[in-house]
């Protein structure tokens, strides 16, 4: 099977801010990362906090470009699952849903046609027409997730644990995600929690110290990750 | 063209328009006087300037209020556009890191927002001028090219400033000072003909001073604006817009990175 996206020896560095009193310096988040994403699979990316997992997703989503190496996209659409992206707390849920939906690449008409669906999924009731600043954290998380249920890019990128509100709604959201993952949807899931990767992913990649050090069967990669964590905590 | 968001942003104006309208809605709904501020705020400005320059300093003659308004209102449109868009890229940083939307959207949304807010003020200006006895005629057609040139120059200048600020954030401190300097150099409170004759031509090389002169030619002198100069500035504005768009296109991967740094 041919990959939909290939990352070839990617390196990304950021500048550490300098000013007239301090010289600027650079640090490499990713040094050499290579892997392929295949159609229909759910790929897990493992790594500690600060391993450059979010940077990796931004690269795949075409938000930034690598300093070195190449990303080859074989003509697929990619979208980062950005819950609550662009929310304006002074607008009501309805208006935020329109903007957020348009940011995910829909036309206004397309979003409006699915507003009832979003409204219903969110279980916000009349609060849907109240400003988001009056929402609890869980309510805005619910609204964010509900909007994202309408998107279906070729490759969906998901960052870390989805914070989606109370237990009932979390189960519902996980159910929806699971349905998406089990369908033909290609998913790249980034996480540092063992459980999620083990449950959801067909295949995993381990990033440590900016280098992709293991790829393949989820169980094996998870074992390698555990070994790494233990050896570094023993130091 | 591989990003989903970027790929399907085939209706950029629809998004810019919707976002500008929604931003205004959000801004308004927190105020007690709601949309009333769109009129009250510029009105307060005018009263302040009129008190200081018209009464305390007793400048100009009887028509000073008209002279002042025809300069002040187009100026406020420009200056608010620059102020509001200057930090728009930094303000949109969270969004930019999640979704690869074209960076130029940020200043353009800010510009459109200011422009929509200025529309009722412009309308009131026109009604005021008319009721003052300066009736419309064929020369009022000159407003169309004048406004188009102002829009193009504003897009160029405001977007260029907005584009530079993420690189050198210190510059944002200079924007208000720069605008104050430009305000005094544009002849809002005084007639350019009152300065020394040898300086007048140089004075009018400032595009804002020239545009204000155009508005006054139309509204007060009841003549057509200088179409030749207007054409030159129109060409400059069009070239400026194209250059700004190209620069933003080239810098689209740069902004998300410098914002994280």
Contacts between the chains, C-beta under 8 A, distances in Angstrom:
chain1	res1	chain2	res2	distance
A	14	B	257	7.0
A	14	B	260	6.2
A	14	B	261	5.3
A	15	B	258	7.8
A	15	B	261	4.6
A	16	B	261	7.2
A	17	B	261	5.9
A	58	B	97	6.6
A	58	B	256	6.9
A	61	B	3	6.2
A	61	B	99	8.0
A	61	B	100	6.4
A	62	B	2	5.3
A	62	B	3	3.8
A	62	B	6	6.7
A	62	B	100	5.2
A	63	B	3	7.5
A	63	B	96	7.3
A	63	B	97	6.4
A	63	B	98	7.5
A	63	B	99	7.4
A	63	B	100	4.7
A	63	B	253	7.9
A	63	B	256	5.1
A	64	B	253	5.7
A	64	B	256	5.0
A	64	B	257	5.4
A	65	B	253	4.4
A	73	B	2	4.0
A	75	B	2	7.7
A	76	B	2	7.4
A	77	B	2	7.5
A	77	B	3	7.4
A	77	B	4	3.8
A	77	B	7	5.6
A	77	B	8	7.6
A	78	B	2	6.4
A	78	B	3	5.9
A	78	B	4	5.4
A	79	B	3	7.6
A	79	B	4	3.9
A	79	B	5	6.4
A	80	B	98	5.7
A	80	B	99	7.0
A	82	B	98	3.7
A	82	B	99	5.9
A	85	B	94	7.5
A	85	B	95	5.9
A	85	B	98	4.6
A	85	B	99	5.9
A	86	B	95	4.9
A	86	B	99	7.5
A	88	B	22	6.9
A	88	B	23	7.2
A	88	B	26	5.1
A	90	B	26	3.6
A	90	B	27	7.4
A	90	B	29	6.3
A	90	B	30	6.1
A	91	B	22	5.9
A	91	B	25	6.7
A	91	B	26	4.9
A	95	B	22	5.4
A	95	B	25	7.0
A	98	B	18	6.8
A	98	B	22	7.6
A	99	B	18	6.8
A	99	B	19	6.3
A	99	B	22	6.0
A	102	B	14	7.6
A	102	B	15	5.2
A	102	B	18	6.4
A	102	B	19	8.0
A	103	B	5	6.8
A	103	B	15	7.8
A	103	B	95	7.3
A	103	B	99	5.4
A	103	B	101	6.7
A	104	B	4	7.7
A	104	B	5	6.7
A	104	B	99	7.7
A	105	B	4	5.4
A	105	B	5	4.9
A	105	B	7	7.0
A	105	B	8	3.5
A	105	B	9	6.7
A	106	B	8	7.2
A	107	B	11	5.4
A	107	B	14	6.5
A	108	B	11	7.8
A	108	B	14	5.6
A	108	B	18	5.9
A	131	B	29	7.3
A	151	B	4	7.9
A	153	B	4	4.1
A	154	B	4	7.7
